[in-house]
Amino acid sequence: MPAMLTPIIGIVQSASPFGDNCCERQISIRSDNGINNFIVGPDTYVIGETRLRPGMYVAAFYDASLPVPLIFPPRYQAVIIGRKNPSENIFAGYFDENLISENNELSLNITNSTEIVTSNGQPFNCRPENQMLIVYYTATTRSLPPQTTPRRIIVMC
């Protein structure tokens, strides 16, 4: 998994075949900053194996450390993409042994009400430290790093 995932959040405008091997699709997303295109291929983790359709509100994550073609609108290789609830935040990244994200942007306080599952939807009964995580949450504290009690965590084993 890439170390530096950057999200783009918006509404799917179109989903169309990309290339000539039928295994990739180009998903166009309208965000606050305009249109961004994502290539969704065999290595992309699509949360919940959701079929991406126009009108869906989604979060798409790409590896900001990889080169991007100098075209407009930008076209990124999607690492993770999934449906997003407008009232909820999604964060994807590596969390250390203290459940603090590698970029120091989020700290997790896990409770009994936090659902923790693997990427294939199975219960994860261990502590999720030192893992790549997808975190669903609503509010954070104003501390540094901001703390949250997530509703759901997907562990990318």
N, C-alpha and C positions, 0 to 999 in steps of 0.2 A: 504494500500500500504506500502511496505517496505521503510524504511528510507534511506538505503544505497545501492543504485543500482550501480553495477559495469558492464561496457560494455565489450563485446568481439566482435570484428569486423572482419569479414572475409567472406570466400566463402563457401556456403553450399556444402558439399561433398556428403552427403546422407541424406535421410529422410525415416525412416522405422518405422513400428509399434513397440510399447514398451509396455510390459506387456500383459495381456490377456483380458483386458476390452475394447479394440479397441478405447478408448477415448484419448490415449496418443501416441505421436510419439517421437522418438529420432531423433534429428537433429544434424548431425556432421558438425562442422564448422572448416575450416582450417584458422587459423589466423597467424600472424607473429611469434607467440609462439608455433605453432604446432596445433594439433587437440584438440578440446574441444567438448564434447557432451552436448546437452541440451535436457531436457525432456519438451515437449510442451504438456500441458494438458488443461483441461477445465478452469482452473484459469489463464492461460497465456493470456495476451492481445497481439493478433497478429494485428499489425498496418494495417488497411485497409483490414482486413480479407484475406490477401494475402496467396495464396497456396505456401508453401515453397518448392522449387525445387533445385536439384543440379545445381551448376553454379551461383546461385543468390548471390549477394553481400549483406550482412545483418549485422545488429547490434542486438546482443542479450544481454539483461540485466538480471542479477541475483542478489539476495539479499545476499550481502557479509557477513551479520551478521548470516546467517543460516549455520549449519554444512553441510559439503560436504563429501560424501563417499571417503575414501582413496583408490581410484582406479586410474589407468592410462589407457587411457586418462581421465582427470577429467570429471565428469558428474554433471551438475548443473540443478536446476529447473528453467526454464525460467520464468521470471515475465513479460517481454516485449520483443517482437522480431518483427523485420520488415525490409523490404527492405531498402537499403541505397544507395544513390547516391555517387560515389567515390569522387566527388568534394565537398561534404557537410559533416558537422559534425552533430551528434545526441547526445543530452544530456537528461537524464531522472533523475528527482529528485524533491524534494520539494523546492518551492520558497517562501520566506517570503513577508511581506507587501511592501518591497522595491524592489521586484523582484530580490533578490539575493539568489542564491542556498544555501541550508542548509549547504553544505560543503564548501561554499565560493569559488567555482571554476568558477562561471559564474554569470554575472549581465546582465539583459535584458533591452534594450532600445526599447520599442515598438513604431512603427510608424503606419500610416494609411495603409501602404503596407504589414504589418504583418498579415497573415491569422491566425485567432484564431478560433479553432473548438473544439467541445467535442469529446470524444472517439468514439462516434457513427457517427461522421462526420457532426454534426449540427453546425450552427454558434454559437459562444459564444460571447455574446454582453456585457459582464461585464469585469471588470479588472481581470486578472488571478492571482492576488496575493493570498498568503496563500493556494496554491494548489500544487498538484503533477502535473508536466508538462513534456511533451516530446517536446524538442525544436530542430528545424532544423535551422542551421545557417552555414555561410561560414567563415567569418573572425572575429577576436577578437582584442581588443586593448591589449597593453602590460601592462595595469594597473593591480592592485590587488584589487578586483578580475577582471579578464578580462571581458570587456564589449562587447556585440554584439547586433546587430539589427537582430533578427531572421526573417527568411522567413516565417516560419510556427510554430505554437504552438498548441499542442493537450493537452487539459485540461482533466485530469483524475478525473472527478467529483465524 
